[in-house]
């Protein structure tokens, strides 16, 4: 799997999948500003992948 670190398509897709807290939405739209943000964005990406698999199984 090739990973593009500046690829924001998953972030936009994830914003449309579910309701997010204001801080998570700001992070997904604005990007990382520090180590804490990078960690949280990683957590959100794992959640996105999990929800994406569930969504694909339903279709």
LINKAGI-V895463 format. One record per residue. N is the residue number from 1. RES is the residue in one letter. PSI is psi in whole degrees, -180 to 180 (NA if undefined). OMEGA is omega in radians with two decimals (* if undefined). D_FIRST is the distance of its C-alpha to the first C-alpha in whole Angstrom. Layout:
N,RES,PSI,OMEGA,D_FIRST  N,RES,PSI,OMEGA,D_FIRST
//
This chain:
1,X,128,3.10,0  2,X,131,-3.10,4  3,X,122,3.07,6  4,X,114,-3.04,10  5,X,-23,3.13,12  6,X,12,3.12,15  7,X,115,-3.09,14  8,X,8,-3.13,16  9,X,-39,-3.14,16  10,X,-34,-3.13,15  11,X,-44,3.12,18  12,X,-42,3.11,20  13,X,-43,-3.12,19  14,X,-35,3.08,20  15,X,-33,-3.12,23  16,X,-11,-3.08,24  17,X,-36,-3.05,23  18,X,171,3.10,26  19,X,134,-3.10,28  20,X,157,3.02,27  21,X,156,3.13,30  22,X,-38,-3.13,31  23,X,-39,3.10,29  24,X,-40,3.11,26  25,X,-42,3.11,26  26,X,-41,3.11,28  27,X,-44,3.14,25  28,X,-34,-3.13,22  29,X,-38,-3.01,24  30,X,-25,3.14,25  31,X,-179,-3.02,23  32,X,137,3.09,23  33,X,-10,-3.14,26  34,X,-174,-3.09,26  35,X,-42,3.13,25  36,X,-43,3.10,26  37,X,-39,3.13,24  38,X,-42,3.12,21  39,X,-47,-3.12,21  40,X,-40,3.12,22  41,X,-37,3.06,19  42,X,-41,3.09,17  43,X,-43,3.13,19  44,X,-36,3.13,19  45,X,-39,3.09,15  46,X,-42,3.10,15  47,X,-40,3.10,18  48,X,-46,-3.13,16  49,X,-39,3.12,14  50,X,-47,3.13,16  51,X,-35,3.14,19  52,X,-42,3.10,16  53,X,-42,3.12,16  54,X,-43,3.14,20  55,X,-40,3.14,20  56,X,-34,3.11,18  57,X,-33,-3.14,20  58,X,-26,-3.08,23  59,X,NA,*,23
//
